[in-house]
């Protein structure tokens, strides 16, 4: 067969299926092809506010209710899957090798439930399939279980040839695959060596019989149970995720996602040592973790990666784009992968529609996407590379984690505030401001001084890594840069919030909203300019979808 469509999407994971569903809903002819078949395993299982609000925004703008369904835990349970968990908090527990855990060496950040409910732990096999079927429902042509033989980008079209002999000709190709990107191979886009400073590897699986950490260690006063959130066990040289799917009423799963992330320089991969053996050796080093996993068994074989990070020299070209996961990868810490994917999709769709109007699919028209892709990756690299450095000392980690807290909150504030105002006005021009900041892809694109603050904080961590600054001396430097003191250069002046954020209370969220209305830099004030009565109305819209 030789079929003409408007757009060909490579990869039917959460990113490919989301963009295919949107474009098909808009009336474009779309083909979506994948070498695998649904349902299938995928990582990226923990949502954050940016992920969920971007899904809601895309659902409202393009009338794709399935995206709204997977943006709330209630919607997932009703429409998409009964095998997903909930996430009420980001939990971080710090460990010393060979020692029992100090109950005060923890931080926990509550995830505000509000009218939308908690965030979610996604059984990606179910969620990806649900969105793939949504794309087909809106008219996309789906091809599963067939490999791509070649992609030939010509001046007037892109030709995708499958191993089955089928050919799709289109105006544009979206690569939403991943590390094994066809377009990256075709155009030689991978940077060797990878440019990122983070240098980690991962072993992971799904397990049964994992004991909730709350039953292993007595509570240290955190507001939520560890088992109700995404738990991160931290140690000098790496971290482990524990993402339960069995932690909500009505869940039909008994699985927990587990992954061990190791600094390659500290813990290089050893020839002849299996992932299972490495896992066992790791548990032997940390008594509390050995108790948590004493009776746990893997649901499928352990997977061990090489270096997780990869980067690309460019992510757009004439008639093609690499979506976030095909453009590069850093590390699963802080659960930013799906949020980055949705941010790129949100920016991409309007650019594609304008390109269609002009019949111009040149790389220049999509140059902003390359800036966005690369900046997102570079800033996440600094955030996570800094974290691996900070893992060597709990007080240093706690100080550095406030940088993450700022990034997390500023990210969701911009999207949530824009979403609420869009619901109030229906004006799509409001959404353009998400891309009008002078520092696209940063954690605070509207405020260059915030990027300078972040870079300055990361330089402090670099000095620790290079041995010219002791962790104990780095802590007050970070505090000063982040706003602790009248003479601090912080552009945000969030001193009171940062001092108390790690108590995990919703009071910190109220303080941020109050700050946004009264004391935030003028560039950020518009994101707080909405009627708070819109929030429950937005939740009602999703429930009625």
N, C-alpha and C positions, 0 to 999 in steps of 0.2 A: 504494500500500500504506500501511496505517496500523498500525504495529507497537508493541506495548507491551514495554519492557524495563526492567530495574532502573536501569541507568546508561547514559548516552550519552557517549562519549569523542570529542571533536573533535581530530583530528590523530593520525596513525599513525606519527609519528617514534619515536625511542627512548623518550621519556617516555610518550607515549600508548599505545604498544604494550606497554610494561612494565606500566603500571597496568591495562590491559585484560586482559593475560594473567593477572595475579594475581587480579583480580576474577572472571574467568571460571573460573579454577581453583578458586576458592572456591564456585562454584556459582551466582553471580549471572548474570543475563542481561544481556549487554553488547552495545551497538552501537558500532562504531568507524568514523568517517567521515572522509574526507580528499579535498580537491580534486585532489591529485596521485595518481600511481600509483607503486608500487614496481616496480623499484628506482629511486631518485632521489638526487641529490646532497644532502648535508647537511654543515654544519660541526660542530665538536665532535669532533675525531678523535683526541685524545690522552687516555688515561686517567691517573688518579692513584690512590693507595691508597684514598682515601675512596670513589671510584667503585666500585672493584673489591670492596672489603669490603662496601659497602652492597648490591651485587648478590648477593654470597654470602649475606649475612644474609637478604635477601628470598627468595632461592631456598630456604634452609633453613626459614624460618618458614612459607612458603606452598606448599612442595613444587612449585616451578617450576624444574626442572633447567636449562631453557634459559638462565635468568639466571646460573646458575653457569657454564654453558659459555662465555658471553661475558665472564666475569670473569677468565679466564686466557688467555694467548697460546696455550697448548697446546689448550685447549678450543675456542677460536675456530678454529684450524687444522683440528681434527678434525670439528667439528660445523657451523660457521657460514660460514666464508669462508677461501679460500686467497689472498686479496688484501690481507691485513693485515700490518702490520709490528710490530716490537718496540720497546720503550722501556726502555733500561737506565739512563737518566739524564735529568735536567734540565740542559741545557747553556746557558750564557750567555756570549757573546763580545762584548766591547765594542769599538766602532769610533769613530775620529775621521775626520771628513770630509777627503778628499784625502790621507790618510796610509795607510801600511801598518799592519797590525795589530800591536800590542804583545802578544807571546805571554803576558805575565804578567797582562794585563787580561782575565781569564776567571774564571768560577766554574762548577763542575760539581758537582751533587748526585746521587750514585748512588741508583738505585731498587732497594731491597733485593729480590733475586730470591727467596730462600728456596724453600720447597717449591712455591709457586704459579707460579714462573717470573717473568720480567720483566713490566712493564706493557705496554700495547699501543697501537699506532697503528691506529685503526679505519677501514676503508673503510665509511663509514656507510651507503652504499647497500646493502651486503650485510648489515650488522648490523641495521639497521632492518627490512629485509625479513624476516630470520630471526625477529625477535621479533614482528613483525606476524603471520607465519604461525603462530607459537606461540600467539598469542591466538586465532586462528581455530581452531586444533587443539583448544583447550580450550572452544570453543563460542561465541566471540564472533561476531557478525554483522559482516562487513566490507563497507564501501562505499567504493570508490576512484574517483577521477576524477569526482567529483560535488561541486559547490559547495553550501555551506549558504546557503539563502535567508534564513532567519530563526531566531531562538531566542526563544521566548515563555515566560518563567518565570511560572507561575500559582501560586496558593496551594496547589494539590494536585498539581501536576505541572509538568514542563518539556517543552515541545513544540519539537522541532527539525524544521524543514521543509527538505528538500533541493530543489535546482533541478529534479531529476527528478520532483518531485511527491510523493516518498515522505516519510512522516512517522514520526518516532520519538518516542514519549511515554515519559518515564522519571521516576523519583523524583529523579534528580540528573544534573547535567551537569558533566563535567570538560573544561576547555579546556586542551589540551596542544598548542596550535598554536605561536604565536610572536608576533612584532611585529604581524602582521595579525590579531590575536585578534578573533574574532566577538563574544565577550562584552564585550571592552574597548570595541568600537565600539557595541554595543547599549546599554551602561550608561554610556558616556562616562567611562571610567576612566583614560585616559591623562592624565598630568600635563603641562601645557604652561606654561612650559618644563619639561623634564625636570629633576628635582631633583639629579641626581648631579653630582659635581665632575669626574669623568673626562669628557673631551670629545675623543673620537677617532673616526677613520673608518678604513675598511679597503678595500684592493683585494686580490683573491685569485683563485687558480685552482689546478688540478693541472698539473704540468709533467713532461716527460720530458727525460732527458739532464742532470739536475742532478748536478754533480760532488760527491762527499762532501767536506765541508770539511776532513777529515783529509788529503785529497790536495792541498788548496790551501795550508794552513798546517802547519808542523811542529808536533809535539806539544809542549805545555807541561807535560807530566807528569800530565795528568788521567787518572783510572783507567779510563775507558771511551772508546771512539771516539765522536766527535761524531755520526757517522752512525748509531750504534746508539740514539740517544735523540732527544728533542724538542729541537731546537736553536733558540735565540733569539739573533738578532743584534740587539744594542742600540746605539743612537746617540742623541745629543741630539735629542729631539723625537719619538722613536718606537722601534719594534722590528719585527722580521720573524720569522715562524715558518717553520721547515723541518721537515716531518713526513714522513719517508720510509716508504712502504709496501713498498719493495723491499729492506729491510735484514735480512731473515731467510731462512734456508734453507727452501725450500718455498714461498716467496711467488710467486704467479703475476702479480704486478703490477709494472710498471716505472714507476709514478707516484710523485711526491713532491708533497705539499700545500704550497703556498707562500702566505703572506699578509703584506702590508705594512700596518702599523698606524701611523697618523700623528696627532699632536696637531693638532687642527683649528685651534687658535689660532696654532700655528707654521706649519702647512702647510694653509691653507684650500684647499678644492676650487676649481680654476680653470675658468672657463667655456671650453668648446671644447677642453680638453686631455683626451685619451682616457686610459684606464687604462694601455694599452700604452705610450703616450708617457711617462706619469708613472713607470712602472716603469723604462724605459730611462734616463730622467734620473736616477733614484735610483741605479741601478747605476754611472753615470758618476761619482758623488760618492764611491764607496767601492771602491778598487781590488781588495781581496781578494774582495769580493762579485761584482764584475764578472767575475773569473776563475771563480768558482764557477758562475755562470750563463751563461758565455760561449756554450755550445752548447745551452742549454736551450730547449725550445719548449713552449708551452702546449697542453694537451690539449683545452681548450675556451676559449671567450672569457673574458677577464678580467672580473671583476665588481667594480664600484666602488660603495661605499655612501655614503650621507650619514652623519650622526652615528650611531654604533653604539648609543649609550645611549638607553634609553627607560624610563619608570617609570610606575607605576599608583598611584592614590590609595587603592585597596583591592583585595584579591585574593580575597575570599570574599564570598558573599551567600547569601540564602535559595536553597537547591537548586543552588548552583554554586560552583566554585573555579577560579582560574587556577593552573595548574602553573607551575613556575619560569620556563621560557622564555616563557610568555605574560605573566607578571607583570612582567618587566623584564629588562634586559640591561646588562652593563657592557663587557667587553672580554675577548678570548680569552687574555690573559696569565695564566699559571699554570694553565691548563686546568681551571678550576673549574666550568664550566658543567654537565657531566653529573653531577658530584658533588652540586651543588646540586639538580638535578632528582631524583636518587635520594633525597636527604635529605627532600625534600618528600613524595615518594611514600611513604617509610617512615613518616612521621608521619601521612599522610592516611588510609591504609587502615584502621587501627584506629578512627579517628574515624568513618569512614563506616560501619563495621560496628556501632558503638554507636548511631549515628543510625538505622540500620535497625531495630535492636531496639526503640528508643523511638518509631519512626515520627516523628522530629523532624529535619528537615533545615534548621533555621534557621541563619542566619549565626553566631549566638552559639555554637552547638555547634562551629563550625569556626574560632572566633576565633584560636586558637593558630596555625593555619596562616598567617593574615595576619601575625601577629607574626613567625613564622619566615621567611616569604617576604621581608618587608620588611627584617628585620635582616640576613639573608644578603646581600641586595643592597646595603644600606648599608655593611656591613663590607667587602665585596668592592670597593665603590667607593673606600673609603679606601685599601685596599691597592694598588689599581691607580693611582689618582690620585697617591698617594705615589710610586709607581714612575716614572711619567712625569716627575715633578719630579726624582727621583733620577737619571734618565738623563743629566742634564747633567754629571755627574762620576762617574767610575768608583768612587772611594773612597766617595762618598756612596751610590751604588747598592749597593756591597758591604755597607755598614753597614745600609741599609734592608732589603736582602734577607734579613737575619737575622730580621726581623719575619715575613716570609713563611715562612721555614723553621720558626719556632715554630708558626705557624698551620697549616702543612701537617702537621707531625708530631703536634701535639695533636689535630688532626681525625682522623687515621687511628688514633691510639692509642685514642681513645674508641670508635670503631666496631669496630676489630679486637678489643680486649679484651672488649667486650660480645658480639661474635660467638662468640669462643672459649668464653666462659662459658655462652652459650646452648646451644652444642653439648654441653657437659658436663652441663647440667642439664635442658635442654628446657623451661625455665620462661620463658614469654613476658613475665612481670612484670619480668624483668631488662632487657628492651628499653625499658621505660618510663623508665628512668633517663636515657636519651638526651635526654629532653624534660622533665626535672625540674629542670634547672639554672636559676638565677635570671636568666641572661642568654641566652635562647634566640636562636639564629641567629648568635651570636658565635663566634669561633674557639676559645674556651674557656668554654662556657656555664656550667660549674660554678663559675667563679672570677671574681666581679665585678672583682677587682683586676687580673686579666689584661686585661680590656676597658679599664680605666683606663690601664694601661700602653700598650696599643695606641693609644688616643686621644692620649696624651701624645706618643708617637713621631710620630704623624701631624701633630700641632701643630708639631713641629719642622720637618717638611717644608713645612708651610704657610708658616712664617716664611721659609724659603728661597725659596719661590715668590713671596712678597710683597716680597722684596728686603731684608728686615731682618736676615737671617742668611746669612753666606757658607757655601757647601757645606763648606769645610774646617773651619769652626767647628761645623757641624751634626754632623759625624762623631763627635766625642767625646761630644756630648750624647746621641746615639742609643746609643752604647756604654754610657754610664752608665745610661740608662733600661732597657736590656736586660740589665743585670746585671754590668757590668764594673767591679768595685770593691766593697769591703766595705760602703760606705754607700749602695749602689745601692738604689732603691726597688723593684726587680724582685720580683714575688711568686713567681717560678718558680725563681730561683737556679740557672740553667743555664749559669753562666759558662764552665765547662770545655767544655761541648758547643758553645756559640756561638763560642768562640774557634777551634775546629778544624773546624766543620761543612763549610766550603768545600773541605776536602781531599777530600771525596767518598767517604771510606772507610766501610766498614760498622762501624768502631769507634765512630763517632758514634751509630749506632743502638743498639749495646750500652750505650754510656754513658747514653743516654736510658732504656733499660729499667732499668738499675741505679739511675738517679735516681728513676724511678717507684716502685721497690720500697722505697727507703730515704729519699729526701729530698723527694719531691714533696709539695705541700700535701695535706692529708688528703682534700679533696674529689676529688682525682684518683687516689688510691691504689686504689679499687675496680677501675679499668680495667686494672690490672696484676695483678689477683688471679686468675690462671688457671694451670693446669698447662701448662707449655710443651710437654709431650708431645702436647697437643691440636693443635698446629700441623700436624705431618705427618699426623695423623689427618684433619684437615679437608681437606688436599690430597688424601688418598686418597678421601674421600667424593666430591669433585668429579670425580676421574678415573673413578670407578665409576658416576657418574650417567648 
